[in-house]
């Protein structure tokens, strides 16, 4: 029997803000820095879902490629996230986003 898919919400990730996420198969460790909430646009998507974006940071230089990555939190919880490296003006780190809309 297949597991039921549960749509993640911003609340799903709130307990993990500040936590380390290990990228399976890559060895990188990213930190979940923040969760940004967006207002739902009328007529788009589900009216009961609030779009959000997760902002992660990691070390500079070894940049992950855009795409699906399995991310495992310190407590063992795993998420499959589509990560996109984003422009990071702060020196000494690389930021990524995962958008849910």
QUIGI-V491166 format. One record per pair of residues at least 12 apart in sequence whose C-alpha atoms are under 10 Angstrom apart, sorted by the first residue. I is the first residue (numbers start at 1). J is the second residue. Records with the same first field share a line. If there is no record, write none. Layout:
I = J + J
This chain:
7 = 49 + 100
8 = 49 + 79 + 100
9 = 49 + 50 + 51 + 52 + 53 + 100 + 101
10 = 35 + 36 + 37 + 49 + 50 + 51 + 52 + 53 + 54 + 100
11 = 35
13 = 32 + 34 + 35 + 54
14 = 32 + 34 + 35 + 54
16 = 31 + 32 + 33 + 34 + 73 + 74 + 75 + 77
17 = 31 + 32 + 33 + 34 + 35 + 54 + 55 + 56
18 = 30 + 31 + 32 + 33 + 34 + 56
19 = 31 + 32 + 33 + 56 + 73 + 74 + 75
20 = 32 + 33 + 56 + 57 + 58 + 71 + 72 + 73 + 74 + 75
21 = 56 + 57 + 58 + 70 + 71 + 72 + 73 + 74 + 75 + 76 + 77 + 78 + 79
22 = 69 + 70 + 71 + 72 + 73 + 74 + 76 + 78
23 = 64 + 69 + 70 + 71 + 72 + 73 + 78 + 79 + 80
24 = 69 + 70 + 71 + 72 + 78 + 80
25 = 69 + 70 + 71
26 = 62 + 64 + 69 + 70
28 = 58 + 59 + 62 + 63 + 64 + 71
29 = 56 + 57 + 58 + 59 + 71 + 72 + 73
30 = 55 + 56 + 57 + 58 + 59 + 71 + 72 + 73 + 94 + 95 + 96
31 = 55 + 56 + 57 + 58 + 59 + 73 + 95 + 96
32 = 54 + 55 + 56 + 57 + 58 + 73 + 95 + 96 + 97
33 = 54 + 55 + 56 + 57 + 95 + 96
34 = 53 + 54 + 55 + 56 + 57 + 97
35 = 52 + 53 + 54 + 55 + 56 + 97 + 98 + 99
36 = 51 + 52 + 53 + 54 + 55 + 99
37 = 50 + 51 + 52 + 53 + 54 + 100
38 = 50 + 51 + 52 + 53 + 100 + 101
39 = 51 + 52
40 = 52 + 101
41 = 101
44 = 101
45 = 101
46 = 101
49 = 100 + 101
50 = 100 + 101
51 = 99 + 100 + 101
52 = 98 + 99 + 100 + 101
53 = 96 + 97 + 98 + 99 + 100 + 101
54 = 81 + 83 + 96 + 97 + 98 + 99 + 100
55 = 83 + 84 + 85 + 86 + 95 + 96 + 97 + 98 + 99
56 = 83 + 84 + 85 + 86 + 94 + 95 + 96 + 97 + 98
57 = 85 + 86 + 88 + 92 + 93 + 94 + 95 + 96 + 97
58 = 92 + 93 + 94 + 95 + 96
59 = 91 + 92 + 93 + 94 + 95
60 = 88 + 91 + 92 + 93 + 94 + 95
61 = 92 + 93 + 94
62 = 93 + 94
63 = 84 + 85 + 93 + 94 + 95 + 96
64 = 83 + 84 + 85 + 94 + 96
65 = 83 + 84 + 85
66 = 82 + 83 + 84 + 85 + 86 + 96 + 97
67 = 81 + 82 + 83 + 84 + 85 + 98
68 = 80 + 81 + 82 + 83 + 84 + 98
69 = 81 + 82 + 83
70 = 82 + 83
71 = 83
81 = 97 + 98 + 99 + 100
82 = 96 + 97 + 98 + 99 + 100
83 = 95 + 96 + 97 + 98 + 99
84 = 96 + 97 + 98 + 99
85 = 97 + 98
